[in-house]
Amino acid sequence: MKTFVIGDIHGGYKALIQCLARSNFDKENDMLISLGDIADGWSQIPECIEELLTIKNLIAIEGNHDSWARQWLEFGISNPMWLHQGGQATLDAYTIYHPDLMIKHQHEFFNKQIPYYIDDNNRGFVHGGFTSRKGLGYEYSHTSYMWDRDLWTLAVLSNGKILEGGNDQSRRWERHSEIYLGHTTTGMWDIKPYYPEYNDPNQAKNGRITVPMNRCNIWNLDTGGGFEGKLTIMDIDTKEYWQSDFLKELYPNEKGR
């Protein structure tokens, strides 16, 4: 068994299929850890979930967009922020094209997503992050796992440095051997010659970062799949990764998020 981790999919079914094919993922024997945010963005959310449900060894972590989608499926809650942030695509995909899958996906997928996962090697997997100095599993509210961005921000700021006055709180990621997350797209950073990603052959020498970022012991796998970037899948043992085409090219007539 190989173990793979995949970033934020956001309804990009075509990108998901490309990543599974290009990585030679074995649905019967390999494990896939989804970092969340399957919903909202591109138009094929139901197709993404149908594909994920065919994977025998799937660990599905809940993202903030998945939480919004679940609340809508279960309680009919559709707040304006959700619709503006890509939720309209989810609503349309189910109500117009796949109403027959609404109950199935609510019970078989969204209701079974988990807030985080820790493997036997103390590697942590979470959508957003965590605030506890003890690591994953100690939050007062599970919403922190979906929404936190401070963990990644601190890792970016302190990579290769010792923070002045640093303590357990400022380096809380060290409670795990590695951490994999999404939520904060790498597209928020423009590539610079002194960034490690500059030497990645898959990264353009100008513009936004579209490859996985590694700071401290944290890997960020959200390479802009919900926007104009790519979807990424990685073998967590070898760190080899594969990517889809740019999502804007796969869905030229859609805006995504």
HELIX and SHEET records of a PDB file:
HELIX    1   1 TYR A   13  ARG A   22  1                                  10    
HELIX    2   2 ILE A   45  LEU A   52  1                                   8    
HELIX    3   3 ASN A   64  PHE A   75  1                                  12    
HELIX    4   4 PRO A   80  TRP A   82  1                                   3    
HELIX    5   5 LEU A   83  GLY A   87  3                                   5    
HELIX    6   6 GLN A   88  ASP A   92  1                                   5    
HELIX    7   7 ALA A   93  TYR A   97  3                                   5    
HELIX    8   8 PRO A   99  LEU A  101  5                                   3    
HELIX    9   9 MET A  102  GLU A  108  1                                   7    
HELIX   10  10 PHE A  110  LYS A  112  5                                   3    
HELIX   11  11 THR A  143  TRP A  147  1                                   5    
HELIX   12  12 ASP A  150  SER A  158  1                                   9    
HELIX   13  13 ARG A  172  ARG A  175  5                                   4    
HELIX   14  14 THR A  186  MET A  188  5                                   3    
HELIX   15  15 PRO A  196  ASN A  199  5                                   4    
HELIX   16  16 LEU A  247  LEU A  250  1                                   4    
SHEET    1   A 5 ASN A  57  ALA A  60  0                                        
SHEET    2   A 5 MET A  31  SER A  34  1                                        
SHEET    3   A 5 THR A   3  ILE A   6  1                                        
SHEET    4   A 5 THR A 232  ASP A 235 -1                                        
SHEET    5   A 5 TYR A 241  GLN A 243 -1                                        
SHEET    1   B 5 TYR A 116  ILE A 118  0                                        
SHEET    2   B 5 ARG A 123  VAL A 126 -1                                        
SHEET    3   B 5 GLU A 178  LEU A 181  1                                        
SHEET    4   B 5 ILE A 218  ASN A 220  1                                        
SHEET    5   B 5 MET A 213  ARG A 215 -1                                        
END                                                                             
